[in-house]
Amino acid sequence: MAKSKALTLIASLFLLSSIAQAEPVCVKVPKANLRSGPGNKHAVTWTVSQNMPLMRLESKNGWSQVQDLDGNKHWVPSKAVSARISCAVVKTKTAKLRKGPGSSKPEAELAVAERYTPFRKLDRDGAWLLVQDEYSGKYWVNETNVWIPMMRASFTF
């Protein structure tokens, strides 16, 4: 009986240790160079602005491997991203920005945001998100127009 409990405990610990966790992060610096590998000697694959959302896949020697909204993988200095910020990026060709939550609300001064425009996510009202751009402008956008990375776990055996 004790041997059976010990084997169950060992199997459970093995299963838990094999769970890989992807973590949503946001760029917290004004500009960040995403690279092809973990280090400054690797080629720059994309330069992104503050509040760009990414999924952190792993961390290694002060670098984070991240995945963008298109599924491309890059490396970024870990100190350039934060899991404490909530952010979103336009995933459609364009997204209409409103002064309030709803398509009947008037358009914002900046009426349209283009694909890859990052925002800090501030609030939600149903399917509408209150977002802020890098210049502190606040807008409402429908969630169908943006990508917000979500926490997910994968299991390996």
DRENDO-1510 file (C-alpha; in Angstrom, 1 decimal, always signed):
<recs>
REC; n; res; u; v; w
REC; 1; MET; +0.0; +0.0; +0.0 .
REC; 2; ALA; +2.8; +2.5; +0.9 .
REC; 3; LYS; +4.7; +1.5; -2.2 .
REC; 4; SER; +1.6; +2.2; -4.3 .
REC; 5; LYS; +1.2; +5.7; -2.8 .
REC; 6; ALA; +4.9; +6.4; -3.4 .
REC; 7; LEU; +4.6; +5.4; -7.0 .
REC; 8; THR; +1.5; +7.6; -7.4 .
REC; 9; LEU; +3.3; +10.6; -5.8 .
REC; 10; ILE; +6.3; +10.1; -8.1 .
REC; 11; ALA; +4.1; +9.9; -11.2 .
REC; 12; SER; +2.2; +13.0; -10.1 .
REC; 13; LEU; +5.5; +15.0; -9.6 .
REC; 14; PHE; +6.8; +13.8; -13.0 .
REC; 15; LEU; +3.6; +15.0; -14.7 .
REC; 16; LEU; +3.7; +18.4; -12.9 .
REC; 17; SER; +7.3; +18.9; -13.8 .
REC; 18; SER; +6.6; +18.2; -17.5 .
REC; 19; ILE; +3.9; +21.0; -17.8 .
REC; 20; ALA; +5.2; +23.8; -20.0 .
REC; 21; GLN; +3.6; +27.1; -19.3 .
REC; 22; ALA; +3.4; +29.9; -21.9 .
REC; 23; GLU; +3.0; +33.3; -20.2 .
REC; 24; PRO; +1.6; +36.5; -21.7 .
REC; 25; VAL; +4.0; +39.5; -21.5 .
REC; 26; CYS; +4.0; +43.1; -22.8 .
REC; 27; VAL; +6.9; +45.2; -23.9 .
REC; 28; LYS; +7.5; +47.7; -21.2 .
REC; 29; VAL; +10.2; +49.8; -22.9 .
REC; 30; PRO; +9.7; +52.4; -25.6 .
REC; 31; LYS; +11.3; +50.2; -28.3 .
REC; 32; ALA; +12.5; +46.6; -28.2 .
REC; 33; ASN; +14.6; +44.7; -30.7 .
REC; 34; LEU; +13.3; +41.1; -31.1 .
REC; 35; ARG; +16.1; +38.8; -32.2 .
REC; 36; SER; +16.6; +35.4; -33.9 .
REC; 37; GLY; +18.5; +34.1; -30.8 .
REC; 38; PRO; +19.2; +34.8; -27.2 .
REC; 39; GLY; +21.9; +37.5; -27.4 .
REC; 40; ASN; +22.8; +40.9; -29.0 .
REC; 41; LYS; +24.9; +39.1; -31.7 .
REC; 42; HIS; +21.8; +37.6; -33.2 .
REC; 43; ALA; +20.0; +39.3; -36.1 .
REC; 44; VAL; +17.1; +41.7; -35.3 .
REC; 45; THR; +13.9; +40.1; -36.6 .
REC; 46; TRP; +11.5; +42.9; -35.6 .
REC; 47; THR; +11.5; +46.2; -33.7 .
REC; 48; VAL; +8.4; +46.7; -31.6 .
REC; 49; SER; +6.9; +49.5; -29.6 .
REC; 50; GLN; +5.9; +49.7; -26.0 .
REC; 51; ASN; +2.8; +47.6; -25.0 .
REC; 52; MET; +3.3; +45.0; -27.8 .
REC; 53; PRO; +1.8; +41.8; -26.5 .
REC; 54; LEU; +3.9; +38.6; -26.8 .
REC; 55; MET; +3.8; +35.1; -25.4 .
REC; 56; ARG; +6.8; +34.1; -23.3 .
REC; 57; LEU; +7.7; +30.5; -24.2 .
REC; 58; GLU; +10.9; +30.2; -22.1 .
REC; 59; SER; +13.6; +32.2; -20.4 .
REC; 60; LYS; +17.4; +31.6; -20.7 .
REC; 61; ASN; +20.3; +33.7; -19.4 .
REC; 62; GLY; +18.4; +37.0; -19.2 .
REC; 63; TRP; +16.6; +36.5; -22.5 .
REC; 64; SER; +13.0; +35.4; -23.2 .
REC; 65; GLN; +11.9; +33.4; -26.2 .
REC; 66; VAL; +8.6; +34.9; -27.3 .
REC; 67; GLN; +5.9; +34.3; -29.9 .
REC; 68; ASP; +4.1; +37.1; -31.7 .
REC; 69; LEU; +0.5; +37.3; -32.9 .
REC; 70; ASP; +1.5; +35.7; -36.2 .
REC; 71; GLY; +3.1; +32.7; -34.5 .
REC; 72; ASN; +6.7; +33.8; -35.2 .
REC; 73; LYS; +9.3; +33.2; -32.5 .
REC; 74; HIS; +11.8; +35.7; -31.4 .
REC; 75; TRP; +14.1; +36.4; -28.4 .
REC; 76; VAL; +14.0; +39.6; -26.4 .
REC; 77; PRO; +15.9; +40.8; -23.2 .
REC; 78; SER; +13.7; +39.6; -20.3 .
REC; 79; LYS; +14.1; +43.0; -18.7 .
REC; 80; ALA; +12.2; +44.6; -21.7 .
REC; 81; VAL; +9.0; +42.7; -21.0 .
REC; 82; SER; +6.6; +42.4; -18.1 .
REC; 83; ALA; +3.8; +40.0; -17.2 .
REC; 84; ARG; +2.3; +42.6; -14.9 .
REC; 85; ILE; +0.9; +44.7; -17.8 .
REC; 86; SER; -2.1; +43.9; -19.8 .
REC; 87; CYS; -1.9; +44.8; -23.5 .
REC; 88; ALA; -3.4; +44.2; -26.9 .
REC; 89; VAL; -2.4; +44.6; -30.6 .
REC; 90; VAL; -4.6; +45.2; -33.6 .
REC; 91; LYS; -4.8; +41.9; -35.5 .
REC; 92; THR; -7.1; +43.0; -38.4 .
REC; 93; LYS; -6.1; +45.2; -41.3 .
REC; 94; THR; -7.7; +48.2; -39.4 .
REC; 95; ALA; -9.7; +48.6; -36.3 .
REC; 96; LYS; -12.3; +51.4; -35.7 .
REC; 97; LEU; -11.7; +53.3; -32.4 .
REC; 98; ARG; -14.6; +54.8; -30.5 .
REC; 99; LYS; -15.2; +57.3; -27.8 .
REC; 100; GLY; -17.3; +54.8; -25.9 .
REC; 101; PRO; -18.0; +51.1; -25.7 .
REC; 102; GLY; -20.3; +50.3; -28.7 .
REC; 103; SER; -20.5; +50.7; -32.5 .
REC; 104; SER; -23.1; +53.4; -32.1 .
REC; 105; LYS; -20.7; +55.6; -30.1 .
REC; 106; PRO; -18.9; +58.4; -32.0 .
REC; 107; GLU; -15.5; +57.7; -33.6 .
REC; 108; ALA; -12.5; +58.8; -31.6 .
REC; 109; GLU; -10.2; +61.6; -32.9 .
REC; 110; LEU; -7.9; +58.8; -34.1 .
REC; 111; ALA; -10.7; +57.0; -35.9 .
REC; 112; VAL; -8.7; +54.0; -37.1 .
REC; 113; ALA; -5.7; +51.9; -35.9 .
REC; 114; GLU; -3.7; +49.8; -38.3 .
REC; 115; ARG; -2.6; +46.2; -37.9 .
REC; 116; TYR; +0.3; +45.8; -35.4 .
REC; 117; THR; -0.7; +48.9; -33.4 .
REC; 118; PRO; -0.1; +48.1; -29.8 .
REC; 119; PHE; -2.2; +49.3; -26.8 .
REC; 120; ARG; -2.2; +49.0; -23.1 .
REC; 121; LYS; -5.5; +47.4; -22.0 .
REC; 122; LEU; -7.2; +49.4; -19.2 .
REC; 123; ASP; -10.8; +48.2; -18.9 .
REC; 124; ARG; -13.5; +46.1; -20.5 .
REC; 125; ASP; -17.2; +46.6; -21.1 .
REC; 126; GLY; -18.7; +43.5; -22.7 .
REC; 127; ALA; -16.9; +43.0; -26.0 .
REC; 128; TRP; -15.4; +46.4; -25.9 .
REC; 129; LEU; -11.9; +47.2; -24.5 .
REC; 130; LEU; -10.7; +50.6; -23.3 .
REC; 131; VAL; -7.1; +50.9; -24.5 .
REC; 132; GLN; -4.4; +53.5; -24.3 .
REC; 133; ASP; -1.8; +54.2; -26.9 .
REC; 134; GLU; +1.9; +55.3; -26.3 .
REC; 135; TYR; +0.8; +59.0; -26.4 .
REC; 136; SER; -1.8; +58.4; -23.6 .
REC; 137; GLY; -4.7; +58.6; -25.9 .
REC; 138; LYS; -7.7; +56.5; -24.7 .
REC; 139; TYR; -10.0; +54.7; -27.1 .
REC; 140; TRP; -12.6; +51.9; -27.2 .
REC; 141; VAL; -12.0; +49.0; -29.6 .
REC; 142; ASN; -14.0; +45.8; -30.2 .
REC; 143; GLU; -12.2; +42.7; -28.9 .
REC; 144; THR; -12.6; +41.0; -32.3 .
REC; 145; ASN; -10.1; +43.4; -33.8 .
REC; 146; VAL; -7.3; +42.8; -31.3 .
REC; 147; TRP; -5.0; +39.9; -30.1 .
REC; 148; ILE; -4.5; +39.5; -26.4 .
REC; 149; PRO; -2.3; +36.6; -25.5 .
REC; 150; MET; -3.8; +34.3; -22.9 .
REC; 151; MET; -2.1; +32.0; -20.4 .
REC; 152; ARG; -2.1; +28.4; -21.6 .
REC; 153; ALA; -0.4; +25.2; -20.5 .
REC; 154; SER; +0.8; +22.3; -22.5 .
REC; 155; PHE; +1.6; +18.8; -21.3 .
REC; 156; THR; +4.5; +16.7; -22.4 .
REC; 157; PHE; +5.1; +13.1; -21.6 .
</recs>
